[in-house]
């Protein structure tokens, strides 16, 4: 048979990233509720990373949808966020939730993505018990302070709220944000050998 195959696809990665972030968040909340903490820091790091990626992908989706040819996916993160919010008339106060999570997620994402060595030199005189003094001797980077259950839940919820606000302002239905496509096959002729 000679056939004409056709296909069209709209692949929206923000859904996959949001689903991954949700999976981690749900699992972390359940595990913390059961006092199951083995490896939990690693899962919280993954959850926050996926939430950061999802937020940027959501901004890219809405920017592409509402700005069309004017959208510059390669622009800086903050330029894209501000452009989308301006276009949609969203007044963002980056000091308050849900918008304050944007800066936290961006900072963590950049720290993890670029993985630069951190050298810390400190000296101080302190008083405490042996256990208290040993607890202060953690080998931890500054970024690790963000990896908490509260931040996992807060940042995920804020990302979803920002997503909802963007869709509402852009008048985009949720169904139009899902990966979709179609395929067809049209018979041209049967070929005899």
FENVENSUL-V969748 format. One record per pair of residues at least 6 apart in sequence whose C-alpha atoms are under 7 Angstrom apart, sorted by the first residue. I is the first residue (numbers start at 0). J is the second residue. D is the distance in Angstrom with one decimal. If there is no record, write none. Layout:
i;j;d
I;J;D
I;J;D
This chain:
i;j;d
0;188;5.8
0;189;4.4
0;190;5.4
1;186;6.4
1;187;5.4
1;188;5.4
1;189;6.3
1;190;6.9
2;184;6.4
2;185;5.4
2;186;4.6
2;187;5.1
3;184;5.7
3;185;5.2
3;186;6.6
3;187;6.8
4;183;5.8
4;184;4.7
4;185;6.6
5;182;5.6
5;183;5.1
5;184;6.4
6;181;5.5
6;182;4.3
6;183;6.3
7;180;5.2
7;181;5.4
7;182;6.6
8;179;5.9
8;180;4.1
8;181;6.6
9;178;5.4
9;179;5.3
9;180;6.0
10;178;4.8
10;179;6.7
11;176;7.0
11;177;6.4
11;178;5.1
12;56;7.0
13;53;5.4
13;56;4.9
13;57;5.6
14;177;6.9
16;49;5.9
16;52;6.7
16;53;4.9
17;50;6.6
17;53;5.3
19;49;6.6
20;46;5.1
20;49;5.1
20;50;5.3
23;42;6.5
23;46;5.2
24;46;6.1
24;151;6.5
24;152;6.6
27;39;6.8
27;43;7.0
30;36;6.7
40;146;6.9
43;146;6.0
43;147;6.8
43;151;6.4
44;146;6.0
46;151;6.5
47;151;5.8
48;108;6.0
50;155;5.9
51;104;5.1
51;105;6.5
51;108;6.3
54;158;5.8
57;162;6.6
58;80;6.4
59;72;6.5
62;70;6.0
62;83;5.6
63;70;5.6
65;169;6.8
87;168;5.6
87;169;6.1
91;98;6.2
92;98;6.2
93;99;4.6
96;157;6.8
97;157;4.5
97;160;6.7
97;161;6.7
100;154;5.5
100;157;6.5
107;142;6.5
166;172;6.9
